Amino acid sequence: MDSTRSAGKALPLLLYGVGGHARLVISTLVEMPEWSIAGVISEHPLTSPASVLGFPIMGDDGVLPDLLASGVHHVHVCLGDSQQRALASQRLRKMGFTLATISHASAMRSPGNLVGDGSLIQAGVLLGAESVAGEGCIFQSFVSVGHGTRIGDYVHLAGGAITGGDCVIGSHTCVGMGATLLPRLRIGQHVLVEPNTVVREDVPDYAVVEGNPARVVVIKPH
């Protein structure tokens, strides 16, 4: 729990982003009394709706200095694309905002687990003993991370994904719904593991893998 929070008092939280991932974040936050959604900031103001799940869109980046001055210090970046999430997070931190990690009460975080700032941990997630994740990660419902696993920045583990113990997952990698990584594997950076894939061997940077056993379909240009 954030050390700046007074006992029993919800902290105002700004959400940055109005797409599908914002709805995912809001659906988690509404069950968390420690946070109060102060509003939503649009990254695309010309095409944005007036609200997201009933929470008003307050404007674009231009309103951020006034919100910060008014006492809204915490923000969560609701952008599904890892590169955009990283850029927005860095920009907001430089402005003076604190990147808030959202962790649902039903998530099981084992002893020694560490998760970086600005991450989302949804209901039913299991983070194993001494597993470590970087900044801006997304753990969707019923993800299971094995003990001792090391996860880089801005990694996305979609619903039901499983890692064995002592895996290493590089930054900006996405592990699709229901995919399984066997223990002690090394998964590179910017990898896409397609849904329901079973990974039995290490995966190089920028690879897209699918199937059981997983095979490299393509190496993404970079």
C-alpha positions, 0 to 999 in steps of 0.5 A: 500500500502506498505510504502516502495514503491515510488510513481509510481514505481513498486516494484520487487516481487519474487514468490515462487512456480511453480504449479497451484497456481503460475499461479493463482497468476501471473494472478492477478499480471499482472493487478497490476502495483505496482508490477513487477515480478522479477522471480519465485523460484522452490520448486522442481527444478528437475521437474520444467519447465523453466518458468511459464506463461513466467516468468523465474524460477531462481533456488531453495532456493540456489539463495535466498540470492543473490536475497535478496542482490540484492534488491529483498526484497518482496516475495509471496508464491505460494503454495496451500497446507496450511502447505507448505505455512506456512513453506515456509513463515516462512523460507523466513521471517527468511531469511529477506524477506517481505511477500507481500499481493496481493490485486486486485484493484477490491476487495472491502475491507470494513472499518475495514477490516484487512488481514495478510501478504502474503495473496492473494485477487483476483478480485471481492472479498468482505471483510466485515466491521471489518472482520479480516484474518490472514497470508497467506490466499487465497481469490479467485474471488467472495468470500464474507466474512461477517462483523465481521468474524474472519479468522485464518492463511493460510485459503483458501476460494475458488471461490464464497465461502460465509460466513455470518457475525460474523463467526470464521474460524480456521487456515489451513481450506479450504472452497470449491467453492460455499460453504456457511457458515451461520452467527455466525458459528464456523468452526474449524482448518484444516477443509475441506468444500467441494464445494457447501456445506451449513454449518448451524452448527458449525464444529469441528477441522479436519472435512471434511463436505459436503452436504446441510445441511452439515454433517461430512463425516470424521475426518481427522487423526492428 
